[in-house]
Amino acid sequence: MTGAVMNNVLVCVTVFWTAWGGHAWALEGGDAAHVVRELHESITAMMKNGDALGYEGRYQTIAPVIDQTHDLDRIARLVAGRHWKQFTEAQRDAFVQTFRDLSVSTYAGRFKTYGGERFDVLSEQPLPRGARTLVTGHFVKADGERMTFHYIVHPVRDQWKIINISVNGVSDVALKRAEYGAILKQDGLPTLLQRLRDQIQDHARGL
């Protein structure tokens, strides 16, 4: 990643956390942390059967969970940033579908096996803008190392959905928005889509 892109990443991270930091809000009929627990439980179950499932089996197992717990349409628009308005309807559909496939393949490729790891949900806080809530959790590795996860969730009709995940303070949406924006500006959407497809193939090959 070039220095210019890295600077954009840091700026985006700061902007996202400044805009979305805050206090608590609850969707009537269920707590916001429930969707995060559902994701964690599904990932853990997949990991426990990871070797038997193989990559393709893990992909098929986790795909409906990602569709259920993530607002992928909204996330795709966020990471595309200002370029979203320039896409045609067909280009938007292609970008959302490719981004969805990449999101699923990332989970299937990274969470392969189980060695005693666990997820803990620690808290949820409402955010000051809109009806968003911040859910905080830990991923505890087998050796005891902890990674802190922050999930921003918002209501979509009658359920909560994830729209951003930060790991140890680094926002995934902000990182992708900076990275994808640089590619879109310099090389255009066809190049970006191909790079995302290449990443999907890398996950399938275990890279």
Secondary structure by P-SEA (a helix, b strand, c coil): ccaaaaaaaaaaaaaaaaaccbbbbbccccccaaaaaaaaaaaaaaaaacccccaaaaaaaaaaaaaaccaaaaaaaaaaccccccccaaaaaaaaaaaaaaaaaaaaacccccccccccccbbbbccccbbbbbbbbbcccccbbbbbbbbbbbcccbbbbcccccccccaaaaaaaaaaaaaacccaaaaaaaaaaaaaaaaacc
